[in-house]
């Protein structure tokens, strides 16, 4: 099981590139997979709910201000950076611009939790912020999409809200309820959660790339500016997230959590929503962000892990629990990206 998990989940950036190339080259074979992308991503969120530690919710209820402020920073900074770059690179109300915008108006990805763990950040805070983002996303994501990207196209707002709720909120809540009703099931599922989430994500990638292959082939020259734009998007969001934490005078472990909270978004969700609402090229812009988030986030986490944390005034490293988090407290899964 450990070997399978390592091959399937830990090598995710490599496999995303591989399955993307397969879907692109044999697009006619896999184009029907686009119909199950929503369900595959919903399964990923369901797995997140199944493995979510309820103790994190109790910690949030005790000290809600830090995660609420952190989540607020995500929903202010990420959309702002995304809209600015979309306008600078592709002009507003084009498929590519809408894809870039969608990258910034979705909740944070759970790979931000994994990166926080590696970077010696405040893991409890990171998990709580991701949970808040995911729960409010069915309202904020459609609203921000309509505001920034939907003015140039017909975006049916209510169906978009319902689709976001169906993909994100409903599976997450069902997963949480199932582990409450049957606590033992978490013990059975947890060892396989990373592997199953990764496999579902690869289905999402194939379902997005295959229908977009014709458009990408016809506009191959756009790939370079998309990569440049997406890399800048991630780096600027991470930098602004760190600055936001400094302005709020968070300690260094909290700063690292906020850096990944703002910089790493759930771009797998963005790809599904963007493809459906704006077209295949919008989905391609999001899928490129998926790969770049994994790569840049991993490198940033490793780099930060080698920099010692500055001691806080209180001598505590966790603004939520008042204690450090051990590796055993967190099960990494690639659910949101």
RAWOZI-V411632 format. One record per backbone hydrogen bond with DSSP energy under -1.0 kcal/mol. CO is the residue of the C=O (numbers start at 0). NH is the residue of the N-H. Records with the same first field share a line. If there is no record, write none. Layout:
CO->NH, NH
This chain:
0->4
1->5
2->6
3->7
4->8, 9
8->11
10->14
11->15
12->16
13->17
14->18
15->19
16->20
17->21
18->22
19->23
20->24
21->25
25->29
26->30
29->32
30->33
31->34
32->35
35->39
36->40
37->41
38->42
39->43
40->44
41->45
42->46
43->47
44->48
45->49
46->50
52->55
53->57
54->58
55->59
56->60
57->61
58->62
63->67
64->68
65->69
66->70
67->71
68->72
69->73
70->74
71->75
72->76
73->77
75->79
76->80
77->81
78->82
79->83
80->84
81->85
82->86
83->87
84->88
85->89
93->97
94->98
95->99
96->100
97->101
98->102
100->103
106->265
108->111
109->113
110->114
111->115
112->116
113->117
114->118
115->120
116->119
120->122
121->125
122->126
123->127
124->128
125->129
126->130
127->131
128->132
129->133
130->134
131->135
132->136
135->138, 139
136->140
138->142
139->143
140->144
141->145
142->146
143->147
144->148, 149
155->159
156->160
157->161
158->162
159->163
160->164
161->165
162->166
163->167
164->169
167->171
168->172
169->173
170->174
171->175
172->176
173->177
174->178
175->179
176->180
177->181
181->184
182->185
183->187
184->188
185->189
188->191
189->192
191->195
192->196
193->197
194->198
195->199
196->200
197->201
198->202
199->203
200->204
201->205
202->206
203->207
204->208
205->209
209->212
211->215
212->216
213->217
214->218
218->221
219->222
221->225
222->226
223->227
224->228
225->229
226->230
227->231
228->232
229->233
230->234
231->235
232->236
233->237
234->238
235->239
236->240
237->241
238->242
239->243
240->244
241->245
242->246
243->247
244->249
245->248
250->254
251->255
252->121, 256
253->257
254->258
255->259
256->260
257->261
258->262
259->263
263->108
264->266
265->269
266->270
267->271
268->272
269->273
270->274
271->275
272->276
273->277, 278
278->282
279->283
280->284
281->285
282->286
283->287
284->288
285->289
286->290
287->291
288->292
289->293
290->294
291->295
292->296
293->297
294->298
295->299
296->300
297->301
298->302
299->303
300->304
303->306
317->321
325->328
326->329
